[in-house]
Amino acid sequence: MQKVPEEVYNRINNKIYDQEGDRWWHPDFSLNLIKTLFNPFRVGYAKKIFDRLKINPEEKTALEVGCGGGILCEEIARIGYNTFGIDPSEQSINTASKHASENGLKITYINGAGEKLPFSDNSCDIVLCCDVLEHVQDLPKVISEISRVLKPGGVFLYDTFNRTFLSNLVAIKILQDWKRWAIMPPHLHEWKMFIKPSEIKWLLSQNHFTWKEHRGIMPDISPLKILQYLRIRVKGELTYQEFGTKFKMTESSITNVMYMGYAVKSFPL
């Protein structure tokens, strides 16, 4: 994989995180779905991997790349990790810092980009990057930087969208383009920037990682029921927070739309 061409990258609206970055925790903002719908699955999956690898969070450092308003960072901090979050949106970082302080959580937030992480080599035990890889212009550089800052034996957890016909239908057409059901901001995602599992596995292999697994992310109700809830939300009869509690995202063998996985940084020979 190579850096995304400028004309493709410019189709997505990453400015939304500056324009409305102070609304991450608002119950009627689209990105609140990260808290209500996706975060429970992500945290549950992360805990499962931490337990599988017998990782004790005491004196361990976790970094979230693309932390937004701090929704996932706060859960990682509560597990017991020394937690850092980095994001290119200054507005989002300010919101994350304020919310952590109000909730008595010690999290260090930094305004910066995944292509140039302000951390020394081999300084992190865990790196998380969720719903972010499909937003960056230089994915190979981001993966390279994550590898650089991870200690040998460190764990990289991530989730992203697969580039398939089904993901185009669900994530782009239904959720963004078709007004009858669209609940996400226009141009939030660009299908050509979605990442096939084979592509990220190859990038990981080129950056001193041992890839471990991919698991699909699927709702626990039927597509028809989801369309019904989407329509109700579009009509304003549900807040985003209420919509996000109507069903759960669960682990699946089907990776056609979204998938989550992890890799471990190899020890030098």
C-alpha positions, 0 to 999 in steps of 0.5 A: 500500500502507498500514501492515499492520493490527494484527490481521494484524501480530500473527499473525506471531511476530517475537519468535522473533528475541529468544527464539532469536536466539543460535542463528543460526549453530547447525547445527540451528536453522531460521534456519541455512537462511539461511546454507546455502540462501539466502545463496549465491544472495543473495550471487551475485545481489548480486555480479552486480548490483554487476558489472553496475553497475561498483560498486567496493566500496572506500570504499563503505558497505553497510547491511543492514536486518534483518540478524538474526545477521549471516549476509549482512552478513559476506559483504558485508563480505568483498566489501570494503564498509564494512558496517553492519547494523541489526535490532530484535532486541537478542539477534540484534545481540549474536550478530552482533557476537560472531560478526563479532569472532570472525571478524576482521570489522569490521562495525558493528551497531545495534539499531534498526528499518527504519521509523526508520533511524539514518543521515543522508540520502544516507549509504549506497551500497548497502542490502540487505533480504532476507527482511525486507520481509514482516515489517515493519508499515509497509512504505511507511515502510521503503521511504521510509527506505531511499530517504532514507539512500541516495545518489542513484545508490545501489542497493537490493537486496531479496528477499521472498515473492509473495502468490499461491496457490502461495506460500501453499501452499509457504511457509505450508501446507507449511513452517509448518502441515502437520506432516508437512513443516513445518520452520519455526517456527509463525507465522514468516510471514503470507501477507497480508503477502506482497508482490506485485511490482507493489506493491513497484514502485509503492512504489519509484516513489513514493520516488525509485527507478528499478526495474530487475528482478525475478528468481524464486528456485527450488530446483534439484530437483523438488518431490517430492524437496524433500518427501522431504527435508522429511520426513527433516528433520522426522523428525530424520534431517537437521540444518537445515545438512545439509538446506540442502546437499541442493539449491540456490536458483537464479535463475528467471523464475518469481516465484510464490513468492519473488523478488529484485530491485533498484532505483536511487535517482534523481538529483534533477532 
